[in-house]
Amino acid sequence: MNQQVCANDTQYASRQARSLPVLSSLTGVRGYPDKLRIYRIRGSCFWQARCFMNGKMYVRSMRTIEKRKALEAAKQFYEELLVRLNHTGEAEHDRLDIGRVSQSRIQHSFTAIADRALDGEKGRMLRGELSLQSFKALRNRFKKQINPYFSDKDIGAISYDDLSAFTAMLVARGASSITVMQYLQSIRMAFKYALINDLVNKIPPFPKVKLSSQPRGGFTVKEYRQLLRAAKNLASAQAEIKLATHRDRAGGIFTKTDTVPKEMAWMIGFMVNGFMRPTDLKFVQHKHVEIIRGENLYLRLSLPETKRHKAQIVTLRPAVRIYQSLRKYSEAQGWGGEDDYLFLPHVPDRDAASVVLSMHFNKILEATHLKIGELGQVRSLYSLRHTAIMFRLLYGKGIDLLTLARNARTSVQMIEQFYASNLTAEMNIGLLQSKR
């Protein structure tokens, strides 16, 4: 469209089509609801904005031919609509007069600010500063709980009482203290964005939450042996005949009646002797594994970065035998190449593979009645990592926490606070009574 054409050029288009939007020009405003759009019409060289609110469509010319300026003007248009319709009761007016609404009265909905803050976090994720998993969790907190609760409430009007009421709502729904803290941190992120962009004058005080986390808990040596025995027995059991259902995916691997794969026993031993996280487990490929033969026999794992840790991991000696058996089995199945994954290599979606591994491990926990620990902890695949670290603290001769923490790609503080929290002095009575 020629930008020099004046708004009332009768030769540009037929009169019936002059006010219709040019469909290819319809553009959303990033960080704002989809109902706010800018677009061009055939009867004007200026960008237009429209927004459906309170059952009516509001339209305004942005009085500019530059798209960037039109987007900024559309944001102001949206904020003024919120003020006029939600607070002055003038929902019957089709047009708004910019000059009649002072800048000091313009309010900013929490949802709009939160969406813009999330765009910033998405940028961090694309730059590699934030993991995709963390970004998805953050986005889900806003989508499921935070935005529906605060809705279009002015962010500047949200007080300590509002935040306390939100916290009480989460607690009433059974949220743990850590979950509540994560939600409050997400809300604080939106407030920081608003403060940096001069949309609020200050951040309100936030409720204090006392963290009371319960470690997942590891397994004893006896329980570890039970897991290995159960994994082998379940893998050798005859598969149950089943009909295909809507739950069948990737050859039926999501079906709960599937037999436990033979790799599960190797996976349990590999984790207990390898210190890795379940998130490491789903990404480890044969090219990441190197057998080191020298004074000590072990595996050197050069795994992809997880949780901002990229250091190598060295395993215990039994992991070498486990890995060799696993690779021999994989090669017999047509896998075992350098780029193939160690566990469930036939599943290309590694998030799905992680779900399947967890599902099968839960079958093993249920078969051994070890799903719940002695202190009431709900055990999961992550408990195998706790077991690996706990066994080293119990049976490793003179091992120091710094060496253990670095090899497990964690911190000394995390080991003391979580992994070693279930250890008692009596468990290491030999070291306590030892002499030089």
Secondary structure in CASP SS format (residue, H / E / C, confidence):
PFRMAT SS
TARGET T0000
AUTHOR 0000-0000-0000
METHOD secondary structure of the structure
MODEL  1
M C 1.00
N C 1.00
Q C 1.00
Q C 1.00
V C 1.00
C C 1.00
A C 1.00
N C 1.00
D C 1.00
T C 1.00
Q C 1.00
Y C 1.00
A C 1.00
S C 1.00
R H 1.00
Q H 1.00
A H 1.00
R C 1.00
S C 1.00
L C 1.00
P E 1.00
V C 1.00
L H 1.00
S H 1.00
S H 1.00
L C 1.00
T E 1.00
G E 1.00
V C 1.00
R C 1.00
G C 1.00
Y C 1.00
P C 1.00
D C 1.00
K C 1.00
L E 1.00
R E 1.00
I E 1.00
Y E 1.00
R E 1.00
I E 1.00
R C 1.00
G C 1.00
S C 1.00
C C 1.00
F C 1.00
W E 1.00
Q E 1.00
A E 1.00
R E 1.00
C E 1.00
F E 1.00
M E 1.00
N C 1.00
G C 1.00
K E 1.00
M E 1.00
Y E 1.00
V E 1.00
R E 1.00
S E 1.00
M C 1.00
R C 1.00
T C 1.00
I C 1.00
E C 1.00
K H 1.00
R H 1.00
K H 1.00
A H 1.00
L H 1.00
E H 1.00
A H 1.00
A H 1.00
K H 1.00
Q H 1.00
F H 1.00
Y H 1.00
E H 1.00
E H 1.00
L H 1.00
L H 1.00
V H 1.00
R H 1.00
L H 1.00
N H 1.00
H H 1.00
T C 1.00
G C 1.00
E C 1.00
A C 1.00
E C 1.00
H C 1.00
D C 1.00
R C 1.00
L C 1.00
D C 1.00
I H 1.00
G H 1.00
R H 1.00
V C 1.00
S C 1.00
Q H 1.00
S H 1.00
R H 1.00
I C 1.00
Q C 1.00
H C 1.00
S E 1.00
F H 1.00
T H 1.00
A H 1.00
I H 1.00
A H 1.00
D H 1.00
R H 1.00
A H 1.00
L H 1.00
D H 1.00
G H 1.00
E H 1.00
K H 1.00
G H 1.00
R H 1.00
M H 1.00
L H 1.00
R C 1.00
G C 1.00
E C 1.00
L C 1.00
S C 1.00
L H 1.00
Q H 1.00
S H 1.00
F H 1.00
K H 1.00
A H 1.00
L H 1.00
R H 1.00
N H 1.00
R H 1.00
F H 1.00
K H 1.00
K H 1.00
Q H 1.00
I H 1.00
N H 1.00
P H 1.00
Y H 1.00
F H 1.00
S C 1.00
D C 1.00
K C 1.00
D E 1.00
I H 1.00
G H 1.00
A H 1.00
I C 1.00
S C 1.00
Y H 1.00
D H 1.00
D H 1.00
L H 1.00
S H 1.00
A H 1.00
F H 1.00
T H 1.00
A H 1.00
M H 1.00
L H 1.00
V H 1.00
A H 1.00
R C 1.00
G C 1.00
A C 1.00
S C 1.00
S H 1.00
I H 1.00
T H 1.00
V H 1.00
M H 1.00
Q H 1.00
Y H 1.00
L H 1.00
Q H 1.00
S H 1.00
I H 1.00
R H 1.00
M H 1.00
A H 1.00
F H 1.00
K H 1.00
Y H 1.00
A H 1.00
L H 1.00
I H 1.00
N C 1.00
D C 1.00
L C 1.00
V C 1.00
N C 1.00
K C 1.00
I C 1.00
P C 1.00
P C 1.00
F C 1.00
P C 1.00
K C 1.00
V C 1.00
K C 1.00
L C 1.00
S C 1.00
S C 1.00
Q C 1.00
P C 1.00
R C 1.00
G C 1.00
G C 1.00
F C 1.00
T C 1.00
V H 1.00
K H 1.00
E H 1.00
Y H 1.00
R H 1.00
Q H 1.00
L H 1.00
L H 1.00
R H 1.00
A H 1.00
A H 1.00
K H 1.00
N H 1.00
L H 1.00
A H 1.00
S H 1.00
A C 1.00
Q C 1.00
A C 1.00
E C 1.00
I C 1.00
K C 1.00
L C 1.00
A C 1.00
T C 1.00
H C 1.00
R C 1.00
D C 1.00
R C 1.00
A C 1.00
G C 1.00
G C 1.00
I C 1.00
F C 1.00
T C 1.00
K C 1.00
T C 1.00
D C 1.00
T C 1.00
V C 1.00
P C 1.00
K C 1.00
E H 1.00
M H 1.00
A H 1.00
W H 1.00
M H 1.00
I H 1.00
G H 1.00
F H 1.00
M H 1.00
V H 1.00
N C 1.00
G C 1.00
F C 1.00
M C 1.00
R C 1.00
P H 1.00
T H 1.00
D H 1.00
L H 1.00
K C 1.00
F C 1.00
V C 1.00
Q E 1.00
H H 1.00
K H 1.00
H H 1.00
V E 1.00
E E 1.00
I E 1.00
I E 1.00
R E 1.00
G C 1.00
E C 1.00
N C 1.00
L E 1.00
Y E 1.00
L E 1.00
R E 1.00
L E 1.00
S C 1.00
L C 1.00
P C 1.00
E C 1.00
T E 1.00
K C 1.00
R C 1.00
H E 1.00
K C 1.00
A C 1.00
Q C 1.00
I E 1.00
V E 1.00
T C 1.00
L C 1.00
R C 1.00
P H 1.00
A H 1.00
V H 1.00
R H 1.00
I H 1.00
Y H 1.00
Q H 1.00
S H 1.00
L H 1.00
R H 1.00
K H 1.00
Y H 1.00
S H 1.00
E H 1.00
A H 1.00
Q C 1.00
G C 1.00
W C 1.00
G C 1.00
G C 1.00
E C 1.00
D C 1.00
D C 1.00
Y E 1.00
L C 1.00
F C 1.00
L C 1.00
P C 1.00
H C 1.00
V C 1.00
P C 1.00
D C 1.00
R H 1.00
D H 1.00
A H 1.00
A H 1.00
S H 1.00
V H 1.00
V H 1.00
L H 1.00
S H 1.00
M H 1.00
H H 1.00
F H 1.00
N H 1.00
K H 1.00
I H 1.00
L H 1.00
E H 1.00
A H 1.00
T H 1.00
H C 1.00
L C 1.00
K C 1.00
I E 1.00
G C 1.00
E C 1.00
L C 1.00
G C 1.00
Q C 1.00
V E 1.00
R C 1.00
S C 1.00
L C 1.00
Y C 1.00
S H 1.00
L H 1.00
R H 1.00
H H 1.00
T H 1.00
A H 1.00
I H 1.00
M H 1.00
F H 1.00
R H 1.00
L H 1.00
L H 1.00
Y H 1.00
G C 1.00
K C 1.00
G C 1.00
I C 1.00
D C 1.00
L H 1.00
L H 1.00
T H 1.00
L H 1.00
A H 1.00
R H 1.00
N H 1.00
A C 1.00
R C 1.00
T C 1.00
S C 1.00
V H 1.00
Q H 1.00
M H 1.00
I H 1.00
E H 1.00
Q H 1.00
F H 1.00
Y H 1.00
A C 1.00
S C 1.00
N C 1.00
L C 1.00
T C 1.00
A H 1.00
E H 1.00
M H 1.00
N H 1.00
I H 1.00
G H 1.00
L H 1.00
L H 1.00
Q C 1.00
S C 1.00
K C 1.00
R C 1.00
END
